[in-house]
Amino acid sequence: MDPFQQLHEAINRIVMIPEPEWQQFSQNLLLHKYNKGEFLCREGQTENHIFYLLKGATRNFFRRDGKEFTVDFHFEGEMVTAYHSFLTRKPSFINLEVIEPVEACLIPHDHLYHFYEISKHGERVGRLLAEKHYIRRLERETELLSLSAEERYAQLMQRNPALVQHISVKHLSSYLGIQPESLSRIRRQYIRN
């Protein structure tokens, strides 16, 4: 399937965009591949794209006092960006690292905002994507405060079990807010259940 068609279908699940508008919008989309270990955005850079992951996985993290703190993972079929930087045009305080080789459709910032101006459908997509991002963020915060590490691990496994198995213990334990030894115990327990 055409990569841009995959993005079109993902957006249409949010808002149906008429074909003529989609044709106009899709003219400025980009397609790019990234290797494991590369960055979609680094701390200190201004984010200029939204990435729709056709393949692969990414990790969002920040550094404090020489330590890395993983705040999220994104998998195939999801959109990822350093959203605060993308919206404010200020340097990002997070890093978006490729943890499994990525193929992505890139939506340039300026192109997206132009689409918002000329299309009521585009404006609606933007609003609904922002709402989705807010909901995801609130759910993540609620998970950290109300669920056990075992429950957070189980929820992550539901999103993408194959890739979760390949995420390093260090990154996964940071995301769950636990020590690596505890993660090994949780993984064993999860397999038994």
Secondary structure, 3 states (H helix, E strand, C coil): CCHHHHHHHHHHCCCCCCHHHHHHHHCCCEEEEECCCCEEECCCCCCCEEEEEEEEEEEEEEEECCEEEEEEEEECCCEECCHHHHHHCCCCCCEEEEEEEEEEEEEEHHHHHHHHHHCHHHHHHHHHHHHHHHHHHHHHHHHHHHCCHHHHHHHHHHHCHHHHCCCCHHHHHHHHCCCHHHHHHHHHHHHHC
